[in-house]
């Protein structure tokens, strides 16, 4: 499947709502283990709220590697690619940090039970 962002969201991919539109299209395809070509032709801007509503939400359901393997970014400028990659790296880092915090909390809770 090919999704042309300029047709789905317009030339400025900045709003959370537009990200949600993209998420809905991508999620259904990835859920069925299908690949998607995401075409950035004509896109002038890509902002974090848009990415949070689309890619960020995908990362709640799929591993980063799965998203990167199944979603091909086509006709994307270096600037937009950098924005997307930086967002994905930050989201991945936050997920790792959250998992570390949860693991530590679990260890402390188990230790406290042993102290009773």
C-alpha positions in Angstrom: 0.0 0.0 0.0 1.2 3.5 -0.7 0.0 6.5 1.4 0.7 9.9 0.0 0.9 12.3 3.0 0.1 15.4 1.0 -3.3 13.9 0.0 -4.1 12.4 3.5 -2.9 15.3 5.7 -1.9 18.2 3.4 1.4 19.8 2.9 2.0 20.5 6.6 2.1 17.4 8.7 2.0 19.2 12.0 -1.3 18.4 13.9 -2.0 15.6 16.3 -5.3 14.9 14.5 -3.5 14.4 11.2 -1.1 12.0 12.9 -4.2 10.1 14.1 -5.5 9.8 10.6 -2.2 8.4 9.5 -2.0 6.1 12.5 -5.4 4.5 11.7 -4.3 3.7 8.1 -0.8 2.4 9.2 -2.1 0.4 12.1 -4.6 -1.6 10.0 -1.9 -2.5 7.5 0.8 -3.4 10.1 -1.7 -5.4 12.1 -2.2 -7.6 8.9 1.7 -7.8 8.5 1.6 -5.7 5.3 4.2 -3.1 4.3 3.4 0.5 3.6 5.2 3.1 1.4 4.8 6.4 3.1 5.2 9.1 0.4 6.4 12.5 1.6 6.2 14.2 -1.9 5.3 17.8 -1.5 5.3 17.8 2.3 6.7 21.1 3.6 6.7 20.5 7.3 6.8 17.6 9.8 6.3 18.4 13.5 6.4 16.3 16.6 2.7 16.4 17.4 2.0 14.8 14.0 4.6 12.1 14.7 3.3 11.5 18.2 -0.2 10.9 16.8 1.1 8.5 14.2 4.4 6.9 14.8 4.3 7.4 18.6 1.0 5.5 18.8 2.3 2.7 16.5 5.2 2.2 18.9 2.6 1.4 21.6 1.6 -1.6 19.6 4.6 -2.7 17.6 8.4 -2.9 18.2 10.5 -0.1 16.6 12.1 -2.6 14.4 8.8 -3.8 13.0 7.7 -0.3 12.2 11.0 0.5 10.5 10.8 -2.7 8.5 7.3 -2.4 7.3 7.0 1.4 6.8 9.2 2.7 4.0 9.7 6.5 3.9 9.6 7.5 0.2 10.5 10.9 -1.4 11.5 12.3 2.0 13.9 15.2 2.4 17.0 14.9 4.6 15.4 17.4 7.0 12.2 15.4 7.4 14.1 12.1 7.6 16.2 13.6 10.4 13.0 14.8 12.2 11.4 11.4 11.9 14.5 9.5 13.0 15.1 11.8 16.0 11.5 11.4 17.1 11.8 7.6 16.8 15.1 7.5 18.7 13.6 9.7 21.5 10.5 7.5 21.7 12.6 4.4 21.8 14.8 5.9 24.6 11.8 6.9 26.6 10.3 3.4 26.3 13.6 1.9 27.5 13.8 4.3 30.4 10.2 3.5 31.4 10.9 -0.3 31.3 14.0 0.3 33.5 12.0 2.3 36.0 9.3 -0.4 36.1 11.9 -3.1 36.6 13.5 -1.2 39.5 10.1 -0.5 41.1 9.3 -4.2 40.9 12.6 -5.1 42.6 12.1 -2.6 45.4 8.5 -3.8 46.0 9.8 -7.4 46.2 12.5 -6.3 48.6 10.0 -4.5 50.9 7.8 -7.6 51.1 10.8 -9.6 52.3 11.4 -7.0 55.1 8.0 -7.4 56.7 
